[in-house]
Amino acid sequence: MKTILTALLFLAAAGPAAAASSCIVPSVATANVVNVTRDGNLSHYRVAINITNATGGTQASNTLQFVDIYHDRQKLDAIGIPPLHPNGSYKAYYTFTRSSDAGDGTTKLHLPIRMVQPVCTATAPAATVTF
């Protein structure tokens, strides 16, 4: 009985460490403006975001992850990312609208990856796109 309890305590203690090591965090490989349309005094910038899993591991089918979109520290949106296979990628698009009078290089979007499940302490550096 004592052996079984010791084994169960050991497994319970090893559980969180095993979960943390199974984290496969993708990263934003590229983010760039692919199209600009004008509508009166507004310009609509279509941003292509390429997310990749550059690791050798496959993400679990129940992985829940997002690329968040921030402008001036304000969260604008979140785009879901499906689980990725090794060296797999996913392309997401976001449209940002601003005044057509805005100067080039005056808008910067920050694009961090947010892992919800599994809970990971590891993070990929946030990408930025400036236009």
N, C-alpha and C positions, 0 to 999 in steps of 0.2 A: 504494500500500500504506500509506504513511504517513497519507494522508487517511482511509482506512478505519479504521486504528487510532485516530486522533484522534477520529473520530466515535463509535466504540465506547466509548472512555473517557469522552467527554462524555455519552453516553446512560447509562452505568453510574453516573456521578456524579449525574445528574439523576433516576435511578430512585427513591431513597428520598424525595427532596423531593416528587416527584409522588405517591408513595403517601401521604405525610403530609397533602398537601393534599386528598386524596380522602376523608378521614375525615369522616363525618357522625355526630355523637354525639347520640343522643336524650337527653331529660331526663324526670324524673318530674314531670309536670304537677300531679298531685294524689295524695294518699294520705290515706285516712280510714277510720275504723271504720264498717262498714256493718251489722254484726250482732254481737250478744253473746248467747251461750247459756250457761246455767249447768248444771253437772253436779255436784251435791254441793257440795264445797268449792272447786271450780274454775270459772273463767270462761273461755270460749273467745271471743276477739276475732277476727272476720274483717275483715281489712284489704284494701280495694280500692286497687290501685296503677295509676294511669293514666300510661302512658309515651307521649310524643309525639315526633315528628320535626318540629320547627317550622321546619326549613330548607326551601329550595327544591330540595334534591337527593334523589335516590333512593339508598338504601343498596344495595350490591352483594348479589347473591343468596347469596354465600358469607360474609356478615357473621356473626360470632359474638359475641354480647353478652349481658350478664346484668344484672339488678338484684340486688345483694347485700343481705342483710338482717342488720343488726347490732343487738345489744342490749348495752349496757355494753361496747363494744369487742370483743365476742365475735361472730364470724360464726355466724349460725344457719342460713342457707340461701342459695341462689342460684336465681333464676328466669330461665330463658332467654327472650329477647326475639327474635321473628322480625325479619328485615329490614323496614324501614318505608319506605313511599313518602312523598313530600313531604306534609306536614301529616297524615300517617297516625298512628294511635295503636294501642296494644295495652293491654288491661286484664288485669292479673294479680291473683291473690288469695293471701293468706298468712294462716294462722291462728296466733295467739299465745295460749298458755294460761298463766294465772297464778292465784294464789289469789283467791277471791272476797272475801277480807278486804282486798285491796290497795286503797289509796285512789285516787281519781280523779287523773289527772295525774302518776302516779308511774312510769309506764313510757314510755320513749322509744325508738322504733326509727329507726335511720339507714338510708337507702336510696340508696346511691351506684350509679351505672351503671358497669359494668366492660366495657371493650372488649377482646376477645381477638384478633379478626381483623376488619378490619385493625388493626395496632398503631397506636394513636393517642396523641399526647401531649396532645391537648385532652381536657378532661373537663368534664362538666356538674356544677354544684353538687349535693351530696347533699341529698335531701329528708329531712324527719323527720316522724314522726307521733307524737303524744303522747296517751296515754289513761290 
